Amino acid sequence: GNDGLMIGGEEGDAAEVPEHVVETVQDIHNRANDSARTGGDGIYEWLTKSFAPSIFENEDTKKGLLCMLFGGTAKTEKNGDDGTETGRRLRGELNVLMCGDPSTAKSQLLQFVHGLAPRGVYTSGKGSSAVGLTAYVTRDPDTQDLTLESGALVLSDRGVCCIDEFDKMDDNTRSILHEVMEQQTVSVAKAGIVCTLNARAAVVASANPVGSRYDRKKSIVENINLPAALLSRFDLIYLMLDESDREHDVRLATHLTAMYTQGGVRGRHQVQPPLSPKELQWYVAYSRLVCQPALSQEAAGELVEEYVALRRSNENRKMVSATPRQLESLIRLSEALARMEWTSEVQPRHVREAVRLMKVSLYRTAVDPETGEVDFDMFATGRSSAQLARQNAVCAAIRQVLLSEASREMARTSLLQAVNDRMREGRQAPLEIRNTFNEFEEALMRLREEGEMTTVRGARVRLLVGGGGDDLI
């Protein structure tokens, strides 16, 4: 039953699954339903408790990874006029990123996911090259012909690609993931071989922040050295922080020591999970094979309401608090939750749980550290709306000061002083001493890049009138 983790039953049929696997899986499903009817845990709780039981708590992270394993329903786009298929495939796979302090079980969870997925590749960011992830050309030793060999992402097609140490990847390697994570293909043009390979893989990655510890005063883009465009392609981003709390520490220490006491994992503090790892693997594989949930009208209405509510949450501050990408993520999460329960249609309760999972993950990471508000500009540009507005104000002040000079140039130190005076006149906060270099230098760099300004004789700054300076004021 290893071809169980295929989407839509396109490769392999339920009839090919061994009989004892089908019986075991159906028995698990029936027992979980009986338990739910009598007020106990349902299949969702059973699966969560059985997922990496040796790892302490992190319930929501486990639920997100479970949704990734079950996956949404892959669809092929249809033509609006006659209903024929256009051939464009809509992504059903979920991408998950775990980021946080060392020793928060990120790699352990990755290893568990890799062990559960019947098809997939486990790789480390530091030891992966661009061709190693996609495809490389090699010469056949017998015929001397050029042949194309598959890399990790292509080998993970219809499975899971686990990438550890994601932050330590070089930029060349990381740029490949943009295409894989949204279009789910790998385009190759090497040595006369031009082709597009399928890479319909769910990407699960773990990353450490810059300097190993997560700094709450900085945004996630500043904490993890990853481009904002790549971060926005992850459906769920989990912050796994090592916070000091006496009760939590006691529970964690008790849990850990119980694993090393006599009897090992079956120590007195250890509760046996409802499913063994093998049963969990069978359940995931069989569910993906036989259950293809569709959106019901009620669920679609609930999705629209929830998405609009997310969009309106920061309307008065002109901040982006959700994008269409989040709506697509919610659809995929809802389908995965419906697939766990073997329901043929997505119900409103699945949508509500999907929204909760998204708020727990993304909305914790997209918070602007200065205002405490959710701001998706953090993912789009790496800066919050407030930071962008501030930089625009500093650039405008620099232009105005230089335009007021006959020679259109000034010494840096005098310019900084004059800009601060101008900011005070406009009742804006002057450039703070600790941030002066950052804010002032970033504004100068931006004006230089836009061709509006140049540096002359090192310490002097000149506004180029023809560079658009006059038009913008």
Order of alpha helices (4+ residues) and beta strands (2+ residues): alpha-alpha-alpha-beta-beta-beta-alpha-beta-alpha-beta-beta-alpha-beta-alpha-beta-beta-beta-alpha-alpha-beta-alpha-alpha-beta-alpha-alpha-beta-alpha-alpha-alpha-beta-alpha-alpha-beta-beta-alpha
